[in-house]
Amino acid sequence: MAEEGKVKVVKRAAPRKTVNAANLAHLGAERLAALLIEVADGQAGIKRRLKLALAGEVGAADLAVEIDKRVEAIGDSRARINWRKYKEFVRDLDAHRAAAGGELGDLDPVLAMGSLARIVMLSEALEGRINDTKGEVAQVFEAANADIARLAPLARKIDSKGLGETLLSFLLNASSRLSVELLRAAAPALDAATVGDLRARLGKRLADQKRPDPRLRAAAQVLADLQGDVDGYLALVPASQQVLPPIGAQIALRLLAAGRIPEAIAALEASAPADNERAGSLTIEWDEARIVVLEAAGDQTGAQFARWASFKTTLSPDMLRAFVKRLPDFEDVEAEDQALAYALAFPDPHRAMAFLTAWPSAENAARLVAKRGPALHGDRPEVLEPAARLLEHRHPVAATILLRAMIDDVVRHGRTERYAAARIHLLEAESLVPSLPDDAPFEDHETYRKRIAAYRRL
């Protein structure tokens, strides 16, 4: 029996007319099939999706044929894909990529790798035919390479020589680094003989070039890594690049893996970032390599010093966690307090806010807003939005300041691509009004809403 005075809450089921999987299942297979045929009439994209599903039911070979047929049609076409068809094209291409990497990969990894490679190689056929400023087509190709990397170790019965010829042809005729990434992803499926043959042929091509193609050199480096040839890898890195911090880090890690610690240390010293380079976060890879090498050399004190120095230049939460984790009890608390204070005064307030959000420290993030709010620009939503989420419960004033900064940036500069986000931010700011104190350091919400309406209607 329910306790006296308590009201029993009864959850209402979703209306039967709501379009969801559960309600559609009640229609039955025949009615759903009829509806799908009706909806697909005149809709080529939907028909292709249905054919993929049906081919998957028949078997791997049929599914591969269906995928390859569509890929071939895209490659053979010379028509431009305009902005009206862009979204539909991306969805269609990714659907075939997902079918190859998913269902076909489960059924037959060898067939799947072939289909996925053909999808990646479409990048050349689409050159000049589509405006991919949003990068969504590129993301499909990246996902296809990731699928290949996952399936390559499983493709035990693949024709290694044939795959090698395909990869080499793409390398020699492509114009982008996708050809190198495809080789890197597919490499685990190649046998030792194929790797050696490809490396020899690439080496000859590079030797014949007055100005070695950077793509071919990168591909040769991939093959040298496959053979565990550190010196061969080093020979392919120009001296002008060996002094760059990210390249020096990669060289050091390879030397370390070969047990050549003194040479690894020398490589890091030769590529140490200058003071002005340390203002950014691009040296984090070098810092991480240095720490690994120092630990391998038994220099734990030096590794800790490197972690703290890296944090001070990059505000990397991971680097600070690694530093604090290795401190004795009580010293870790003191170090954390020191790091938070350092972040509050960091020259770049956006880097500081990103760190305080990731750590997380809502109290210090609110302090940063109070001290340096005007310096936190609304054109950095990737920083301000997660910070506002962190602050909204216990620090509504700071959260409101960040939300309004993002809204102001959108309406003042007419950033149409962010209108939808600005509408959401305005609603979120309105939801915080009951939590705001009477002496909040900004105009009330209704006045603010009317003021921004004068710029641009959301």
N, C-alpha and C positions, 0 to 999 in steps of 0.2 A: 504494500500500500504506500502511495506517495505521502511524504511528510506534509503535515498541515501547514498551509501558508505558502507552499512552493507550487509554482506553476509549471506544469509539464510542457516542455517545448517539443512540438511535433514538426519534424522536418518535412517540407513539402517536396514531393518528387518532381523532377523536371517535367513540364508538359509533354504529352505524347507527341505533339506536333513540332517540338524542338528538333532541329536537324542534328542528331548525334548518332554515334555508332549503335548504341543500344536500341534507339527507336527505329533506325533503319533496318536493323536485324529482324524486327517484327514484321516487316513487309514480306519477307520470304525471298528465296533465291530467284524465283521466276519473275516476280514483279520488279526486283532490283535489276535483273538482267535486261528486262524490257526498258526500264528507265535509262540504263546505261547506254543501250543502243540508240535510244531517242536523243539523249544528251550528246552522244558522240557524233551524230549525224551532222556533217559539215564542219566538224572540229577535228582537224588532222592531229593536233597534239594529243587529244584525249584518245583518239583511235590508236595512236602509237603506244600510249601507256597501256591500253587494254591488250594490244598485241604482245607487249613485253610480258604481261602477267600470264597470258595464255601460253606463250612460248616456254616460259619457265616451268609450267605444269607438264609440258611435253618432255623436256630434258635439256641438258646443258648445250648440246650441239645446236638445237633449234633456237635457244635463247641467244647464243653467240651469233648465229646468222642474223637474227633480228636486230641485234645491236650493231653489228658491222654494216648491215644494209643502210641503216640511218647514218652512221658515220661516213660511209662512202658517198651517200647522197649530199651531205653537207660539204665534203671535200671536193666533189665534182662541180658543185654549183659555183657560179661566178657572180651571183647577185649580191648586192650590198644588203646588209641587215640594218634597217633604219631604226631610229629610236622607238618607233611605235611597236616594233616586233622584238625589241631587245629583251624585255622581261620574259616573253614567251619563249624566245630562243634559249635563254639561260636555263629556264625551267626544264625545257626539253633535253638540252645537252646534259644537264646534271641528273635527270631521271635515267638516262642511258648509262651515265657514269656510275650511278648508284646501283643500277641493276648489274653492271659488270663487276663492280667491286663487292657487291653484297651477295645476291642469290647465285650468280654465276661463279663467283669466287668460292662459295661454299660447295657448289657442285663439281667444279673443275678449275682449279687454280691456273692450270696451263692455258686453257682457253680464255680465262678471265684476263690474264696478263697480256695476251695478244690483243684483246679488245680494248683494254685500258691504254696500251701503248699507242694504238691507232687513234684513240681519243686525244691523247697528248700531242700526237703529231699533226692533229688538225690545226694546231696553233699557227702553222705556216700557211695553210690554206685560207685561214681567216684573216691573215695580215692584210690590212687595207680595206677589209670588207665590213668591219664593225668598229664602232667607236666605244671602246671599253674603258672610258674614263672612271667608271665606278669600280672597275677591277673585278666584276663578278664572273666574267668568263675566265679570267686568270685564276680565280679561286677554284673553278671547276677543274682546271688543269692541275693545280696544286693538289687538290683532293685526289685526282686520278693517280698522281705520282705517289701520294701517301698510301693509296690502295695497293699499288704495285709493290712498294717497299714491304707492306704487310704480307703480301701473298708470295713474294719471291722465294722466301725460305721453304715454302710449301710446294713449289712447282718442281718437284724432283724429276719428273719425266719430260721436262721441257727440252726442245731442240736447242741446245746451247749455241751451237755454231750458227744456226739460223737466226736466233735472237741477237747474237753478236753482229751479224751482217746488217740486221735492221737498225740496231743502235748506231753502228758506224755510219751507215747511210744518212741517218738523221743528223748525226754530228757534222758530217761534211757538207750538208746542204741546208741546215737550219740557220737561222739568224739570231736566235735568242738562247739564253742560258738554260731554257727548258730542256734542251737536248742533253746538257750535262746532268741536270737533275734527274732526267729519265734514266741515264746510265747509272747514276748513283743509286737510284731506287731499285733498278733491275739487277744490279751487280751480284747479289747473293745467289741468283739463279744461274750464273755463268760458271762453267767448270774452269779448271786451271789452264787447260790448253787454249781455250777461247780467250781468257784474260791475257795470256802471253801473246797470242796472235794479234789481238786488238792493240795492245801496247806497242808492239813492234811496228805495226802499220801506222799508228798515230805518231810514233817517234820519227819515222821516215818522213811523214808529211810535215811535221814541225821543222825537221832539219832542212827541208827544201824551201822553207819560207824565210824571206829576208826579215819580215816582221811577224813573228809567231802569233797565230790566232789565239787570243786569250781563252776562248772556249775550248779549243783543242788542248791547250796546255792544262786547263783545269780538268779536262777529261783524262788526260794522261796521269795527272796527280791522283785521281780516283783509282785508276788501275794500279799505280805504284802502291797505294795504300792496300789494295786487295792482295798484293804480293808481299806485303810487309817490308817493302824496300824503302827505308827511311832516307837513305842517301839519294836514291833515285827521285824521291819526292822533293828533297832539298834542291837537287839539280834543276828542277822545273820551276823553282821560285826565283824570280829575278832579284838581284841584290837590292834594288831600289824598293822592293816590297818587303824584304826581310826585316827592315827597320820599322815597319808599321806595327803598332801594338797588337791588333787582332791577328795579323799574320805571324808575328813573333810568338804569340801565345799558341797558335796551332803547331808551329814548328817545335816549340818546347814540349808540348804534350806528346808529340810523336817520339821525340828523343827520350823522354821519360819512359814511355812504354817500352822502348828498346833497352832500358836500363842505363842510358847515357846521361846521368844526372848533371855532371859538370858542363856538358855541352848544352843541356836544357837551360841551365842557369845563365850561360853565356848568351844564348838566344834571347832570353828575356832582358838581359842587361842591354843588348844591342837594340832592342825595340822598345825600351822604356819610354812611356809617354812624357812629353814635355809638360811643364807646368800649365801652359795655356790649354793643352789638350785635356788636362785633368778637370777642367771646368765642366765638361760634359760627362755623359754616362757611357760613352762608346768604349771606354777603357776597361769596363767591368770584366770583359773576357780575359784581358791581360792580367787583371788583378786575381781572378779566380785561378788562372794557370800558375801564377807566381806562388799562390798559397799552396796549391797541390805539390808543386816542385819543392818548396821549402819544407813541407811536412815529410816528403819522401827523403829529403836530405837530413831529416832529424832535427830541423831547426824550428821547434814549436814556438819559441819566443818570437822569432822573426815572422812566423805565420800569423800570430796574433797581432803583431804590430801592423802587418799588411792588411789584415781585416779591418782594423780601426781606421787606418789611413784611407782605405777604399771607401768605407762608410762616409768619412768626412768629405769626400769629393763627389760621391754618387748618391748619398742618402738611400742606399739599398737596404730595405728591411731584412732581406735574407742574409746580407753580410753582417748586419748588426746582430741578428739572432745567432749566427754562428760564433761571433765574438763573445757575446754574453754567455752562451751555453758553456764555454770553456773556462769561465771565471769561477773562482771559489765562492762559497756562500757569502752573502752580504755584499761582496764586491760587485755582483751582478746587478743588484738593485741600484747601487751608486752609479754604475756605468750607464744603466738605462736612463736614469734621471739626467745625467750629463748629456746623453745623446738627444733626448727630447728637448733640452734647453738649446743645444746646438742647432737642432732643426728649426726651432722658432726664429732664430736669427739668421738662417741660411739666406744668401743673397737672392736666390730664385724662390719666390713665395709659392709658386705652383709645384715645384719639386718638393718643397717643404710640406705642402698640403697633401700631396700624393703619398708621401711617406707616413704622415700622421694618420691618414685614412687607412693605409695598409697595415700599420703596426698592430692594432689601432689605438689611438688615444683621442677620444672625443673631447676631453677637457682641454687638451693642448691645441686641437684643431679649432675649437671655439676661441681660444686665446689668440691664435693666429688671425682669425677673422677680425677680432676686436682691434688688434694692433695694426694689421696690414690689409684690411678689407678692400680698400680702393685699388690696391695693387693686384688683386685677384680678378683677372679679366674674364668676362662672360663668354669670350670666344674659346675657352678651354673647358667645354662641358665634360670631357673625358676625365677631368680632375675634379671639377666642382660638383658634378652630379652625384658621384659616390660619396663625396664629403657631406653633401646636404642630407643624404640618406643616413649617414652616421650620426649627424647632429640633430635630426628632427625631433627625437624623443626627449632628450634632456637639455638641448640648447636650441630652442626654436628661433631665437633672435638671429643667431649665427646662420642657421639653416635658411631663414627667410632672406638674409642678405645675399647668400650664394644663389638662391633661386631667382631673386630679382636681378642679380648681375647677369645671369644667363638670359632671362627674358628681355632685359634692356638691350643686350647685344643683338638679339634677333630682331626686335621691332625697330631699333634705330638704324640698323644696316640692311633691313629687308632680306634677311637670310631665309628665303622661302623653304629651303630644304629642312629647316629646323622649326617650322611653324608648329607642326604637330607636337614636338617636344616642348615648345614654349607654352602651348595650351595646357599640357599636363603639369608643367612647372607652376603655372598660374593657379591651377586647381589645388596643387599641393600647398602653395603659399596660403591660399584661402583656408585650407584645413588646419593650418597652424595658428590662425588668428586667435582662437579661444585660449591658446597657451601663451600668448604674448603678454608681457607686462604693460601696464598703462604708460610707462615712460620709455617704451621702445624707441630706439634712436632713428626712426624713419616715419614717413607719413602712413596713415592708416590704409588698410587694404583697399577700401572702396575708392578713396582718392587716388591711390596708385593705379588701380585698374582703369579709371577714367582718363588718367594722364597718358598711359601708354596707348590707349585707344586713339589718341590724337596722332600717333606715329603710324601705326599700321594695325588693322583689325586682325585679331587672332581668331 
